[in-house]
């Protein structure tokens, strides 16, 4: 993995610890766009090989470009590590970081897969070419796939065929690139797993909050219904109290009427208006 890059004859670190998250994310985005153009160039080299013209020259150019791309991908992996290392305390900032990283990781994964496919295609071309060269010298009596790697090398050296030796070296070269890419992509997959897990946690928390909100709404509805029922009961109680109060207020009047009637009755008897039999 690359540790630094040359600038004015000096080795400088790939990562700037003073760079903000947004600055680094913008830088990664720019490099991914440039990487896409580099892959287009390698794809063009692959298409040119089909023309069977200047094959060795095209293969060498493709190998040089593949080495450059592989170095850039290693740098991007380092930058993804730094992006992942940014810690934020506010929830909105964490969500923004995860959103940006998920988008960049998806873009990077697609380009990484495309690069691996192109390298695999170049390697397969060399394997086919090696088989063709072996068939010429062995008259098709030996299956190359059944030979060990050491046996193939020995065969090429004993025959002294330069094209076979070059194909073997190219196959080994592409194999080293593929193995390195396999180990690096595990890092990106690990980041993707953590991002997906974080997204799942956020979705779970959102569902829990939604459920809590629904429970609060239900509780509020129940409380409102209880208040309404309580108010109705208070109204009924007030009505009963009003009826009782009216009866209590009319009681002195009734007693007064009875007293007046009694006095009147006594007065009538006294003035002999009403005779009572002895």
C-alpha positions as CSV (number, residue, x, y, z in Angstrom):
1,X,0.0,0.0,0.0
2,X,1.3,3.4,-0.9
3,X,2.5,5.5,2.1
4,X,3.2,8.8,0.3
5,X,3.6,10.5,-3.0
6,X,6.5,12.4,-4.6
7,X,6.2,16.1,-5.0
8,X,9.2,18.3,-5.8
9,X,11.5,15.5,-5.0
10,X,10.0,15.1,-1.5
11,X,7.8,12.4,-0.1
12,X,4.6,13.8,1.3
13,X,1.8,12.0,3.2
14,X,-1.2,11.0,1.3
15,X,-3.6,12.1,4.0
16,X,-3.9,15.5,5.5
17,X,-4.9,15.3,9.2
18,X,-6.1,18.9,9.1
19,X,-8.5,18.3,6.2
20,X,-12.2,18.5,7.1
21,X,-14.6,15.7,6.4
22,X,-16.3,17.7,3.6
23,X,-13.0,18.6,2.0
24,X,-11.8,15.0,2.0
25,X,-15.2,13.8,0.7
26,X,-14.9,16.3,-2.2
27,X,-11.4,15.1,-2.9
28,X,-12.5,11.5,-3.0
29,X,-15.3,12.4,-5.4
30,X,-12.9,14.1,-7.7
31,X,-10.5,11.2,-7.7
32,X,-13.3,8.7,-8.4
33,X,-14.3,10.7,-11.4
34,X,-10.7,10.7,-12.6
35,X,-10.5,7.0,-12.0
36,X,-13.5,6.4,-14.2
37,X,-11.6,8.0,-17.1
38,X,-8.6,5.9,-16.4
39,X,-10.7,2.8,-16.6
40,X,-12.1,4.0,-19.9
41,X,-8.5,4.1,-21.2
42,X,-7.8,0.6,-20.1
43,X,-11.0,-0.6,-21.7
44,X,-9.8,1.0,-25.0
45,X,-6.6,-0.9,-24.7
46,X,-8.5,-4.1,-24.3
47,X,-10.6,-3.3,-27.4
48,X,-7.4,-2.5,-29.4
49,X,-5.9,-5.9,-28.6
50,X,-8.7,-7.5,-30.6
51,X,-7.3,-5.9,-33.7
52,X,-4.1,-8.0,-33.4
53,X,-1.9,-5.0,-34.2
54,X,1.0,-4.0,-32.1
55,X,-0.2,-6.3,-29.4
56,X,2.9,-6.2,-27.2
57,X,3.0,-2.4,-27.3
58,X,-0.7,-2.2,-26.3
59,X,-0.2,-4.7,-23.5
60,X,2.7,-2.8,-22.0
61,X,0.7,0.4,-22.1
62,X,-2.2,-1.4,-20.5
63,X,0.0,-2.8,-17.8
64,X,1.5,0.7,-17.0
65,X,-2.0,2.1,-16.7
66,X,-3.2,-0.8,-14.5
67,X,-0.3,-0.1,-12.1
68,X,-1.3,3.6,-11.9
69,X,-4.9,2.7,-11.3
70,X,-4.0,0.2,-8.7
71,X,-1.9,2.8,-6.8
72,X,-4.9,5.3,-7.0
73,X,-7.2,2.7,-5.6
74,X,-4.8,2.0,-2.7
75,X,-4.8,5.8,-2.0
76,X,-8.6,5.8,-2.1
77,X,-8.7,3.0,0.4
78,X,-6.5,5.0,2.7
79,X,-8.9,8.0,2.3
80,X,-11.9,5.8,3.1
81,X,-10.2,4.8,6.3
82,X,-9.7,8.5,7.2
83,X,-13.3,9.3,6.3
84,X,-14.5,6.5,8.6
85,X,-12.3,7.9,11.4
86,X,-14.1,11.2,11.6
87,X,-16.2,11.2,14.8
88,X,-19.1,13.5,15.3
89,X,-21.2,14.1,18.4
90,X,-24.3,15.5,16.9
91,X,-26.8,13.1,15.4
92,X,-27.3,15.1,12.2
93,X,-23.6,15.2,11.5
94,X,-23.3,11.4,12.0
95,X,-26.2,10.8,9.6
96,X,-24.6,13.1,7.1
97,X,-21.3,11.4,7.3
98,X,-22.9,7.9,6.9
99,X,-24.9,9.2,3.9
100,X,-21.9,10.6,2.1
101,X,-19.7,7.5,2.8
102,X,-22.4,5.2,1.6
103,X,-22.7,7.1,-1.7
104,X,-18.9,7.3,-2.2
105,X,-18.5,3.6,-1.2
106,X,-21.1,2.6,-3.8
107,X,-19.4,4.6,-6.5
108,X,-16.0,3.2,-5.5
109,X,-17.2,-0.4,-5.4
110,X,-18.6,-0.2,-8.9
111,X,-15.3,1.2,-10.3
112,X,-13.3,-1.3,-8.3
113,X,-15.4,-4.2,-9.7
114,X,-14.9,-2.8,-13.2
115,X,-11.1,-2.7,-12.6
116,X,-11.0,-6.2,-11.4
117,X,-13.0,-7.4,-14.4
118,X,-10.6,-5.6,-16.8
119,X,-7.5,-7.1,-15.1
120,X,-9.2,-10.6,-15.2
121,X,-9.9,-10.1,-18.9
122,X,-6.3,-9.2,-19.6
123,X,-5.1,-12.2,-17.6
124,X,-7.5,-14.5,-19.5
125,X,-6.2,-13.1,-22.8
126,X,-2.7,-14.1,-21.8
127,X,-3.8,-17.6,-20.7
128,X,-5.4,-18.1,-24.1
129,X,-2.3,-16.9,-25.9
130,X,-0.1,-19.1,-23.7
131,X,-2.2,-22.1,-24.6
132,X,-2.0,-21.3,-28.3
133,X,1.8,-21.0,-28.1
134,X,2.1,-24.3,-26.2
135,X,-0.1,-26.0,-28.7
136,X,2.2,-25.0,-31.5
137,X,5.2,-26.6,-29.9
138,X,3.5,-29.7,-28.4
139,X,1.2,-30.4,-31.3
140,X,-1.7,-30.3,-28.9
141,X,-0.6,-33.4,-27.1
142,X,-0.5,-31.6,-23.7
143,X,-3.2,-29.8,-21.9
144,X,-1.8,-26.6,-20.4
145,X,-4.4,-26.5,-17.6
146,X,-3.2,-29.8,-16.4
147,X,0.3,-28.6,-15.9
148,X,1.6,-27.0,-12.7
149,X,2.8,-23.4,-12.8
150,X,6.4,-24.7,-12.4
151,X,6.0,-27.1,-15.3
152,X,4.6,-24.4,-17.5
153,X,7.6,-22.1,-16.7
154,X,10.0,-25.0,-17.4
155,X,8.3,-25.7,-20.7
156,X,8.6,-22.1,-21.8
157,X,12.2,-21.9,-20.8
158,X,13.1,-25.2,-22.4
159,X,11.4,-24.1,-25.6
160,X,12.9,-20.7,-25.4
161,X,9.8,-19.0,-26.8
162,X,9.8,-15.3,-25.9
163,X,6.0,-14.9,-26.3
164,X,5.3,-17.8,-23.9
165,X,7.7,-16.4,-21.3
166,X,6.1,-12.9,-21.6
167,X,2.6,-14.4,-21.3
168,X,3.6,-16.3,-18.1
169,X,5.1,-13.1,-16.6
170,X,1.9,-11.1,-17.5
171,X,-0.3,-13.8,-16.0
172,X,1.7,-13.6,-12.8
173,X,1.6,-9.8,-12.9
174,X,-2.2,-9.7,-13.2
175,X,-2.6,-12.4,-10.5
176,X,-0.7,-10.2,-8.0
177,X,-3.0,-7.3,-8.8
178,X,-6.1,-9.4,-8.4
179,X,-5.0,-10.8,-5.0
180,X,-4.2,-7.3,-3.8
181,X,-7.6,-6.0,-4.9
182,X,-9.3,-8.9,-3.2
183,X,-7.7,-8.1,0.1
184,X,-8.5,-4.3,-0.2
185,X,-12.1,-4.8,-1.2
186,X,-12.7,-6.6,2.1
187,X,-12.0,-3.3,3.8
188,X,-14.6,-1.5,1.7
189,X,-17.1,-4.3,2.4
190,X,-16.4,-3.9,6.1
191,X,-17.2,-0.2,5.9
192,X,-20.3,-1.0,3.9
193,X,-21.4,-3.5,6.5
194,X,-20.9,-0.9,9.3
195,X,-22.8,1.7,7.3
196,X,-25.7,-0.7,6.6
197,X,-25.7,-1.6,10.3
198,X,-25.9,2.0,11.2
199,X,-28.7,2.6,8.8
200,X,-30.6,-0.4,10.2
201,X,-30.1,1.0,13.7
202,X,-31.4,4.4,12.6
203,X,-34.4,2.8,11.0
204,X,-35.1,0.8,14.1
205,X,-34.8,3.9,16.3
206,X,-37.1,5.8,13.9
207,X,-39.7,2.9,14.1
208,X,-39.4,3.0,17.9
209,X,-39.9,6.7,18.0
210,X,-42.9,6.4,15.6
211,X,-44.4,3.8,17.9
212,X,-43.8,6.0,20.9
213,X,-45.5,8.9,19.1
214,X,-48.5,6.7,18.3
215,X,-48.7,5.6,21.9
216,X,-48.6,9.2,23.0
217,X,-51.4,10.0,20.6
218,X,-53.4,7.1,21.8
219,X,-52.8,8.1,25.4
220,X,-53.8,11.6,24.6
221,X,-57.0,10.4,23.0
222,X,-57.8,8.3,26.0
223,X,-57.1,11.2,28.3
224,X,-59.3,13.5,26.3
225,X,-62.1,11.0,26.4
226,X,-61.7,10.7,30.2
227,X,-61.8,14.5,30.5
228,X,-64.9,14.7,28.4
229,X,-66.6,12.0,30.5
230,X,-65.5,13.8,33.7
231,X,-66.9,17.1,32.4
232,X,-70.2,15.3,31.6
233,X,-70.3,13.8,35.1
234,X,-69.6,17.3,36.6
235,X,-72.5,18.7,34.5
236,X,-74.8,16.1,35.7
237,X,-73.7,16.6,39.3
238,X,-74.2,20.3,38.9
239,X,-77.7,19.8,37.6
240,X,-78.5,17.5,40.6
241,X,-77.1,20.1,43.0
242,X,-79.1,22.8,41.3
243,X,-82.3,20.8,41.8
244,X,-81.6,20.2,45.4
245,X,-80.6,23.8,46.0
246,X,-84.0,24.9,44.5
247,X,-85.8,22.6,46.9
248,X,-83.8,23.9,49.8
249,X,-84.4,27.5,48.9
250,X,-88.3,27.0,48.7
251,X,-88.5,25.3,52.1
252,X,-88.6,28.6,54.1
253,X,-91.3,29.9,51.8
254,X,-93.4,26.8,52.4
255,X,-93.0,27.1,56.2
256,X,-94.0,30.8,56.0
257,X,-97.1,29.9,54.1
258,X,-98.0,27.3,56.6
259,X,-97.5,29.7,59.5
260,X,-99.7,32.4,57.8
261,X,-102.4,29.8,57.2
262,X,-102.2,28.8,60.8
263,X,-102.4,32.4,62.0
264,X,-105.3,33.1,59.7
265,X,-107.1,30.0,60.9
266,X,-106.7,31.0,64.6
267,X,-107.8,34.6,63.8
268,X,-111.0,33.4,62.2
269,X,-111.8,31.2,65.1
270,X,-111.1,34.1,67.5
271,X,-113.4,36.4,65.7
272,X,-115.9,33.6,65.5
273,X,-115.9,33.5,61.8
274,X,-115.5,29.8,62.1
275,X,-117.6,28.0,64.8
276,X,-116.2,25.0,66.5
277,X,-118.7,22.6,68.1
278,X,-118.1,22.2,71.8
